[in-house]
């Protein structure tokens, strides 16, 4: 028994360290996912885990090299060391092992791992209290009692310190932001109505397209001189690269551009709203703006005389004709504009490169430029439902919080406030009911929140949308790695079951087309959505949203129906503990009219699944259940 328990303890120590230092994307078990960005809670978890593992390792070394170390509050008498480890709480090695696991669970916000930790603590503590302590007290008498008293004096202090760290760590960037800047629901009834409609749509298309498509790089980020991995310039000197990049306007000629096939493919895939990059951070405008020549219709653009040259307008008209809600992505920073990145000074980072306090007139010119560009979007491109603002470092100082600081870039010592109240009033005067999404700037101009490239661990108390890529990058990549249709479908289910929307990015090529694999992936998603979309559209968060790792739930807005998504086929019987069916109602698998046999008892709902239904579906199966009142 001792050997097994000791081996489990050592294994737990190394598991804790492994889970911290090995990239979580390589770990598929236990629902472990690394938070992004890493913030206060993650740092606290890492501190606890490493500290616990260090304590446990110190104990191991004490057992191995008795008498060779420096005395410490937990040092056991030599005679007790010979006997070996004595268990959790009474033995600091088990305390350390438990802390290592608990810290890893906190770091990854993994409830399965935390459950494993609690089970480890309880089983070990039970073993100690029932067997180990009485044995040690009988064997070593006063020596053991003196050691136990010493541990009891120090252990509460250690646990109090850990509790304090946990309380501090709970104020993560995301949670702290929610406390300092809670979600502000729209007060305008028209905006609220648009928001409700948007929440019903669930699945949208995002497109990043611009000059950067010609290089196959991470959008326009290489213009930014911050030495980040996603800003790689292939070894080209920075000033040379910047000159080359801005000169790409003379080469960007997407003569095959036609947004109608894009809109048709997206509609067939089950997407119901679109967000298109009218301008990324490089400042290249994908519509016929009158504020700058650095545009797709500008005098240096070979595409300027093409019948579809006003790209954003063409995109919006094609999607609007197919009943899509229309969203305009717009970058608040503009690295081409001389009043954001002035040619008088170097551009060391993503921020504007001059002190606004010294040159307020330059900043006011940039604010006016931004205002007028957004006014064009609101007045020249037809109906717009969403203004999706990116570049969260351009914001009032009062909104800078730990979430912003956790991003790791330089924060300008001056305020980059573009006067959102003025912009919002103008935009909604032209587009009543407009949703404004000033990303990460929590407050009245962030009508929904937008976690990027990750899915929150659970439901959130406000409207939200996960935006993710179909390949490994937002913009076109010359060596794309496409995610499988099943992976996209499972992510959609995961997002919607937690009450969110899913915005999937597809990147057009430099020629103005979608790649064949993008069309094929969207078509396969569409085949699944045609059968199972009933459980997606117009649904809301069901509590709980899941059972285990392979069952997710949604509910109709009136609460009368529950939809159970099976990510894996469960066999001949599905047992659900979280759902009750209305007496006498029929339970059906979507896509099949035949009612399924079911029964209910104190242990939950039991649904019989004929084996042939497994072969009739693919990727995931959805049950429609009339919920009990």
N, C-alpha and C positions, 0 to 999 in steps of 0.2 A: 504493500500500500504506500509506504514511504517513497519507494522508487518511482512509482507512477505519479504520485503527487508532486514530487520534486521535478520530474521530467516535464510535467505540465506547466509548472511554474517557470522553468527555464524557457520553455517554448513560448510562453506568453510574453516574457520579456522581449524576446527577439521579434515576435509578431508585432508588438507595439512599435519597436524601432523600424521594422520593415515597412509598416503602413505609413509611417511619417516620411521616410526618405525615398521610397520607391514611387515613381509617378503613378497616381491613382488610376490613370487611364489603362494601365496594365492589369488592374485588379477588377475582376468582374463579379466576385462573390460578395455576399453580405451587403449589397446595396451601397458599397463604398464609392463615393465620388468626391474628388478634391474641390473645395469651394473656390470660386474665382470671382472677384479678387480675394486674396488672402487678407484677413483683417484681424481685429482684436481677439475674437473667439478662437480663431485658428492659431494665432500666436500663443494664446494662453494654453490651448490644448497641447501644442508642441512643447511648451515649457514644462507642463505637468508630466507629459509622457517621457521626455528626456530625463527630467528630475527623478521620476519614479524608476525608470530603467537604471539610472545611475545609482540610486539607493539599493536596488536589488543586486546590481553588479557588485557594489561595495560589500554587501553581505556575502555574496558568493566568494569574493576574494578573502573575506574574513574567515570563512569556513575553511578555505584552502590554505591560508597562510596565517594560522592563529598566532597571535602574539607579535606579528611583524608590523602591524599598522599602528596608527595614532589612536589613542583611546577616544571614544565618542559616546554620546548619551545612550546609544543603543548597543554598545559593546557587550556581548554576553560573556559570562564566566567561561573559562577554558573547558571546564567539565561539561557545560551545556553545549558548547560548540561540538564536542566530540559526538554528542547524541544526534546532531544534525538539525535541519530546519524544523520549526515548531508551528507554522501555520499563520494564516492571515490575522491581522490586528495584533496578536501577541508576538508575531515575528515580523520584523521590518522588511524581510525579503519579500514576503507575500504582500505587504503594504506597497512596496515598490512595484511588484508585478501588476497589482491591481491598478495603481496609478498610471503605469505605462499603457495599459489597455484603455483605461478611462480617458486618458489624454488623447490617444489616437482616435477614440470614438468622438471626442469633442472636436478634434481637428477636422475630421471628415463629416461631422454632423450625421453619423451613421447610427441609427437606432438599433439595427441588428448587431453591430459590434458592441454597442452599449449594453444590450441585452446579454450578450456573451460575457461581458465583464461582470455584470451583476450576478450572473449564474456562477461564475468562477469565485467571486467573493463569498457568496452564500454557501456554496458547497465546501469550500476550504474552511470557512469559519465554523460550519457545523462539524466538520471533522475534528477541528482543533478543540472545540468545546466539549464534545462527547468523548474524545479519546486522548488527544495529545496532552492537554493541560493536566488532567488527572494523573496521567502516567508520569509526566515530568515532575509534578509536585511530589508524588510518592517517591520518585527516584532521587531527586536532588534537594528536596525539602527547602530549607531557608535560602539556599543559593538561588533557586528558581524564583522563590517569592520576592527576593530582593531585586532580581532582574526584572520581573513582571512589574514591580512597583516603579522602577526606573522608566520602563517603557510607558507606563500609564501616565507618568508626569509629562513626558515629551510628546506622546502621540496626539493628545488633544490640540497641542500647539501646532503640530504639523497639519492636522485635519482642518483647523481653523484657517491656517494660511492657504491651504488648497481651496477651501470654500470661498475665501476672499478673492482669490485669483479667478475662480469660476464666476463669481458675481461681477467682477470687473470685466472678465472676458465676454460676458453676455452682451455687453455693449459693443457689439461688432459694428463695423462700418454700416452694414445694411440695417441692423436693428437700431443703432444709435441714430442713424438718419431718420428712421421711422419715428423715433421719439422726439428728436429736435425739429423735424420737418414732417409731421404726419401728413398722410394723404388728404388732399383737399378736394372733396367731390364738387362737381360743377354746380353752380347756383343758377345758371341759365337753363331754363326748361328745354330749349332747343338743343343745347349741347348735351344735356342729360339724355335726351331722346336719341341723339346720334350715338352716344356711348353705348346705350342699351342695344341699338341695332348692330353696332360693331361687335359687341360681345356675343351676339348670336351667330356671327359669320365664322368664327373660330379659326379659319385656315386662309392665309394670305400669301401673296407672292411679293418678295423684295427683289429688286434688280440694282446691282452696282454696275454702272457702265459709263465710261469716259475715256480720256486719253490714256489712262493707265492700262486699258485692255490691250494696247499695242505692245506693251512690255511684259505682260503676264506677271505683274508684281502685286504687292498688297496695296491696292488702290494707289492713292497719291502719297502714302506715308513716307516714301523714300525722300521726298522733298524736305522732310523734317530732320534736323541735324541733332538727334538725341542718342544715336548709337544703340538703338533697340534692334532685336533680331528681325522684326517685321519692317525695318527701314533699310534693308540691304540694297546697296547701289552697285553690287557686283565689282567692287574695287575701284570704281570710277571716283575721282576727286569730287568733292561735294559741289563746288561752284560750277565745275564742268557738267556735272549731272543736272544741276538745276537749270542751266542754260539749255541743255539738250531736252529736258522734260518739257519746259515751256514751249520749245520749238516743235513739239509733237503736233500742235494744232495744224501745221502745214502738211502733215502726213495722214491725219485721221480722216478717212474717206470711206465710211461704212456703206458702200453702194448697195449691199444686199438687205439693208434695213427694211423690215416690214413687221410692224408690231401685231398684225392680225393673227398670224400663226401662234405667236406667243400667247395672246389673249385666249385663243381657242384651246390651246393646250392647257393653260392654267384653269380655264373653266371646266374642261373635261376632267382635270385632276381633282376637282372639288374645291378649288380656291375661290374665294368670294370677295377679296379686296386686294389691292395692289399698292405698293409703295415704290416709287421710282426716284433714283438719284438725279434730281434736277441740277445739283452742284455738290461736288465733294470738296474736301479741304483745299485742293489745288486751285479752286476758284473758276474752273472751266464750266461755263453755263451750258446746259443741254437744252436751252430754249432760246428764242429770239429776243433776248434781253436788250434793252436800250441803254443799260447802265455801263456796259463794258464791251470792248471789241473781242475780249477773250471768251468767245462763245462759238457754238457749233455753226452759227450763221454769220460769223465774223468775216472780215475781209481777207484774213489769212487762211480761212478754212476751205479746203477743196470741196467740201460737202455743201457749201452755202447755197448753191443753185439747184440742189436736188429737190424734187417736189415734196419730199418728206423731211426737209432740212430742220424744221422746227420740231425736233425729236420729242421733247416732253409732251407737246400738244398732241402729236400723232399717237403716242403711247396712251395718253389719257383718253383720247377719243375712241381708240380701239377697245380698250377695256370698259369704258363707260357704256359702249354700245352692247356689251354683254353683261350689263347689270352689276358691274364691280363697284365697290366703294373705292374712291380715288384718294391716294395719299401722296403728298409731295415731300420727299426727303430733301432737306436743305441744310448745308453746312453753315453754321454761324461764323466760324473763322474763315478767312479767305487769304491764302498764302500768295496769291498773285496781286492782290490789291495793294497799291503803294501806301495806303493809310492803315493797313494792318501789318504787312511786312514792308517797312519803308526801305527803299534802296540806299538810304543814307547810312544804315547800320547793318551789322551782321545779323544773321537769323539763327541764334544758337539753339532754339527749341521751338515748340509748337505755339507758344504765346506770341502776341504782338511784340515787336522788337524795339519799342521806345516807351519811355515813362509817360503814361497818359496824364499824370499830374503836371508834367512840364509842357506837354503839347496837347492840351485839351481840344484845340481846334482840329487837329488831325483825327483824333478819335471821334469827334462829332461828325466829321465828314464820312468816316467809316460807318457810323450808326445810321446816317441818312442814306448811304449807299445800300446798306442791308435792308432798311425799311422799304426803299423803293423797289428793290429786287423782289422782296416778298409781296409787295403790292402788285407787281406784275404777275406773279404766280396766281394771285387771288383774282385778277381781273382779265387775264388774256388767255387762260387755258381751260375755260369752262368750269363746271362744278367741281370743287375740291372739297373733300370731306375730312382730310387729315393733313395737318402741317406737322411733319416729323422732323424736328430740329436736332441736329447732331453737333458735336464739338462742345462737350460739357464743360470744358475749361473756360469758355466764354460765359461768364455768369457774374451776378452780384457777389460781393465779398460775404454778405450775410448768409449765403447758401453754401459756402465752403465748409465741409465737415470732414469727419474721419474717413468717410467713404471716398471722398475726392482725394484726400491725402494718401490713401492706400494705393492709388493708381501708380504712384512712384515717379511722376514727372515733376518738373519744376513748376511751382505755383508763383505766378507773377506777383511782385509786391504792390502792384496797383490793381485797381478794379476794372475788369473788362465787362462792364454792364452795357448791354445794347438797348435797354429800355423796352423790356418785354410788355409792360402794360400798354405802351403806345402802339407797338406792333400788333398785339392781340386785339385791341379795340378796332384798329383799321381792318385787320384780316376778317374779323367776325362781322364787321359792317358790310363787307363785300360778300362774305360766305357765312350766312347765319347758320348756327349750329355746328360750326367748325370745331373739330377736336384739335387741340394743340398739345403736342408731346415734346416739351422742352426737356430732353432726355437727361436724367440724373439730377436736374434742378428741381428738387421736390417743392411743391407748392401749387398755386392755383393754375399755373400754366403747364402742368404735367398731368393731363387728364387720364393717362394710364402709364404704367411703368414698364420698362423694357429690359429685363435681364438678357444679357448678350452671351450667346454660345453656351448657355447652361439652363437647366430646368431646376427651379427651386425644389427643395425637398418635400414641400407640402403646399397646401393652399395658402393664398395670401389674402389679407383683408382689404384688398383694393383691386381694381381692374389691372390686368397685366398681360404682357405679350413676350414670349420668348422668341428672339430672332436668331436664326442659325443658318449656316451655309449648307448647300447641297454637296459641294466639294470641300476641299481643304482651305479655300480662301473665298473672300467676298467678290473680288474681281476675277476676270478671266485668267485662267492658268493654262499654260501650254502643256502641262502634264497633269491633268486633273485626276483626282481619285474620288469617284462618285460614291456616295453612301447608297446602300441598297434600298430598294423600295420598302422592304420589311422594316429596316431601321427607321426610316422616315415615318412609316405608319405607326410604329410603336412609340416614337417620340411624340407624334401628334396625339395619340391616346393618353400618354403620360401627362402632357401639357393640359389637354382638355379636361382630364379627370381631376386635375388640381385647380380648375376654374379659369385657366388662361387661354390665350390665343396663341397660334403658332404661325410665325412669319418666316417662310422658307426662301432663302436667297438663291436665285439662279443668275449666273453671270453671262451676258451675251458676249460673243466673240468680237474681235476687231472689225470683222466684215459686217456685223449687224445681224447675226443669226444665233439661234440656240444650237448647241451640239446635239448630235443624234442621241447620245446617251441621256441627255437631259430630257428630250422628248420621250424616250422610252421609259425613263423612270417616272415621269409625270403620268404617262399613260397607265402604267401598272398601279400607281397610287389611285388613279381615277377609277379603275376597275373595282378596286376594293371599296372606294367611297360610294360608288353607285349602289352597292348592296348595303353598306353599313353606315352611310352618312346620317341616317335618322338618329343614331346615338351620339353624333357629334354636334350637328347644327342646333342652335337654340337651346342648348343644355346648360346646366349650372353645376356647381360643386356639390357632390354628394358626400355626406359625412357618415362613415369614413370613406375616403376616396379609393381605398384599396383593401384587399385581403391578400397577405403574402406578397410575393414578388411577381405573380403572374395573373392577378385579377385586378382590374380597375373598374371604377363605377362612374357614371354620370347620372343626372336626373333631369327630367323635363322641368321647365320653369314653374309649372303648377304643382310639381311634386307628385303627380299621379303615376308617373312611370319611372322606373329605374332601368338603366342599361348596364349590363355586366359584360366587360370586355375580357376575353380569355386570350392572353398572350401566348399560352401553350394549351394544347388540347389536354384536358384533365383525365380523360378516360371515360368509362361508362357512366360515372356519376359525378356531378358537381355538388359540393357541399359548401353552402354560403351561410355564414353566421351573422352577417351584417345587414341582410335584406330579408324582409318579410313580404310575402305575396298576398294579394287580396283574395279572400276566400272565393272559390269558384272561378277564378280568372284563368286565362290561358297564358302560358309562357312559350315564347317562340324564339327560334334562332332566326335573326334577320336574313332575308333571302329565301326563307322556307315557310310555307303556310301551315305545315303540320304542327299541331300543339305538342308540347313535350310533357311526358308524365312527370309529376312532381308531388312531393309530400312535405309536410312540415311537422317538426316536433320541438321539444324544448332545446334541442341542440342546433336548430337552424333549419334552413331550406335545403331540400335534397332534390336535385333535378337529374332525371335520367337522360343520357345522351346516346342515341343510337350511333354505332361506330361509323356508319356510312356518312354521317354529317361531317366528320373530320375531313374526309376527302372532298366534300362538296365546297369547302372553304379554303382560304389560304391566308397567311400572315397573322391574322387574328380573327376571332369569332365573337359575335355580339348577340347577347340574349336580351329580349325585351320582356320586362317583368312589370306587371301592374302592381304597384306598391300598395301595401295595406295602409288603411287610414290611421 
